[in-house]
Amino acid sequence: MYAVIRDRGAQYRVEEGMTLDVALMEAEPGEQVTLNEVLMVGGTDDVKFGAPLVANVSVIAEVVGEARGEKIVVFKYKRKKRYRRRTGHRQDYTRLQIREIRA
């Protein structure tokens, strides 16, 4: 069984047992999180689409910890003016382990 969920503007396809990185949440490792915005639920034969959400379906996930993404280099440059700026950014993520899809 799989589901498509929405978490703060991003959509993810999840299955039971998989690990998922989402935008940083204020949750402690070991804590359970309920994701209620389920857009679609699919299984072997039956597929349910929401309008916009599927009723009475939620995804239970456990917080594994926090992680950081790859470093992105931001380089600003203006020719003929000797202007160069090099900065970087690393996004913070919360790693979730999907435990159950309640339908």
C-alpha positions as a LaTeX table, in Angstrom:
\begin{tabular}{lrrr}
\hline
Residue & $x$ (\AA) & $y$ (\AA) & $z$ (\AA) \\
\hline
Met1 & 0.00 & 0.00 & 0.00 \\
Tyr2 & 1.26 & 3.48 & $-0.81$ \\
Ala3 & 0.05 & 7.03 & $-0.35$ \\
Val4 & 0.80 & 10.49 & $-1.71$ \\
Ile5 & 0.98 & 13.02 & 1.10 \\
Arg6 & 1.39 & 16.79 & 1.25 \\
Asp7 & 3.58 & 18.36 & 3.91 \\
Arg8 & 3.86 & 22.17 & 3.91 \\
Gly9 & 3.60 & 22.51 & 0.14 \\
Ala10 & 5.71 & 19.51 & $-0.91$ \\
Gln11 & 4.24 & 16.20 & $-2.08$ \\
Tyr12 & 5.80 & 12.82 & $-1.30$ \\
Arg13 & 4.97 & 9.24 & $-2.33$ \\
Val14 & 5.36 & 7.05 & 0.76 \\
Glu15 & 5.16 & 3.36 & 1.56 \\
Glu16 & 5.28 & 1.57 & 4.89 \\
Gly17 & 8.84 & 1.07 & 6.10 \\
Met18 & 10.51 & 3.72 & 3.93 \\
Thr19 & 12.64 & 6.61 & 5.17 \\
Leu20 & 11.77 & 10.14 & 4.07 \\
Asp21 & 13.46 & 13.55 & 4.44 \\
Val22 & 11.00 & 16.44 & 4.92 \\
Ala23 & 11.45 & 20.11 & 5.81 \\
Leu24 & 12.63 & 20.69 & 9.38 \\
Met25 & 10.01 & 19.98 & 12.06 \\
Glu26 & 10.06 & 20.73 & 15.75 \\
Ala27 & 9.94 & 17.11 & 16.90 \\
Glu28 & 12.24 & 14.98 & 19.03 \\
Pro29 & 13.77 & 11.71 & 17.78 \\
Gly30 & 11.51 & 8.79 & 18.67 \\
Glu31 & 8.37 & 10.92 & 18.61 \\
Gln32 & 5.45 & 9.86 & 16.40 \\
Val33 & 4.05 & 12.31 & 13.86 \\
Thr34 & 0.67 & 12.04 & 12.15 \\
Leu35 & 0.47 & 13.35 & 8.58 \\
Asn36 & $-3.19$ & 14.00 & 7.79 \\
Glu37 & $-2.96$ & 15.62 & 4.35 \\
Val38 & $-3.28$ & 12.50 & 2.18 \\
Leu39 & $-3.95$ & 13.24 & $-1.50$ \\
Met40 & $-4.09$ & 9.67 & $-2.83$ \\
Val41 & $-4.05$ & 6.11 & $-1.50$ \\
Gly42 & $-3.21$ & 3.14 & $-3.68$ \\
Gly43 & $-2.85$ & $-0.56$ & $-3.16$ \\
Thr44 & $-2.93$ & $-3.65$ & $-5.30$ \\
Asp45 & $-6.16$ & $-2.91$ & $-7.17$ \\
Asp46 & $-7.95$ & $-0.08$ & $-5.39$ \\
Val47 & $-6.86$ & 3.55 & $-5.85$ \\
Lys48 & $-8.59$ & 6.43 & $-4.04$ \\
Phe49 & $-8.14$ & 10.05 & $-5.06$ \\
Gly50 & $-9.05$ & 12.95 & $-2.82$ \\
Ala51 & $-10.86$ & 16.12 & $-3.72$ \\
Pro52 & $-8.46$ & 17.55 & $-2.53$ \\
Leu53 & $-7.88$ & 15.19 & 0.45 \\
Val54 & $-8.87$ & 11.56 & 1.03 \\
Ala55 & $-11.21$ & 11.34 & 4.03 \\
Asn56 & $-10.37$ & 9.21 & 7.09 \\
Val57 & $-6.81$ & 8.38 & 5.97 \\
Ser58 & $-3.61$ & 9.32 & 7.79 \\
Val59 & 0.06 & 8.36 & 7.73 \\
Ile60 & 1.87 & 7.59 & 10.98 \\
Ala61 & 5.63 & 8.28 & 10.96 \\
Glu62 & 8.37 & 8.16 & 13.56 \\
Val63 & 11.05 & 10.86 & 13.75 \\
Val64 & 14.48 & 9.25 & 13.29 \\
Gly65 & 16.53 & 12.43 & 13.57 \\
Glu66 & 17.74 & 15.49 & 11.71 \\
Ala67 & 19.95 & 15.69 & 8.63 \\
Arg68 & 21.49 & 18.35 & 6.41 \\
Gly69 & 21.41 & 18.47 & 2.63 \\
Glu70 & 24.20 & 18.98 & 0.13 \\
Lys71 & 25.92 & 22.36 & 0.12 \\
Ile72 & 24.70 & 24.73 & $-2.58$ \\
Val73 & 27.15 & 27.41 & $-3.72$ \\
Val74 & 25.65 & 30.83 & $-4.43$ \\
Phe75 & 27.93 & 33.07 & $-6.51$ \\
Lys76 & 27.04 & 36.67 & $-7.34$ \\
Tyr77 & 29.05 & 38.49 & $-9.97$ \\
Lys78 & 28.91 & 41.86 & $-11.71$ \\
Arg79 & 31.33 & 42.31 & $-14.54$ \\
Lys80 & 33.49 & 45.42 & $-14.83$ \\
Lys81 & 32.71 & 46.41 & $-11.21$ \\
Arg82 & 34.96 & 43.98 & $-9.30$ \\
Tyr83 & 31.95 & 42.62 & $-7.42$ \\
Arg84 & 32.09 & 38.95 & $-6.43$ \\
Arg85 & 30.32 & 37.23 & $-3.53$ \\
Arg86 & 30.52 & 33.52 & $-2.81$ \\
Thr87 & 28.26 & 32.07 & $-0.13$ \\
Gly88 & 26.80 & 28.65 & 0.55 \\
His89 & 23.66 & 27.09 & 1.96 \\
Arg90 & 22.80 & 23.73 & 3.50 \\
Gln91 & 19.12 & 22.91 & 4.05 \\
Asp92 & 18.05 & 21.26 & 7.32 \\
Tyr93 & 15.75 & 18.23 & 7.12 \\
Thr94 & 13.87 & 15.95 & 9.49 \\
Arg95 & 14.22 & 12.26 & 8.69 \\
Leu96 & 11.01 & 10.25 & 9.11 \\
Gln97 & 10.43 & 6.48 & 9.14 \\
Ile98 & 6.95 & 5.65 & 7.78 \\
Arg99 & 5.32 & 3.19 & 10.18 \\
Glu100 & 1.71 & 2.85 & 9.05 \\
Ile101 & $-0.83$ & 4.05 & 6.52 \\
Arg102 & $-4.22$ & 4.08 & 8.22 \\
Ala103 & $-7.06$ & 3.80 & 5.74 \\
\hline
\end{tabular}
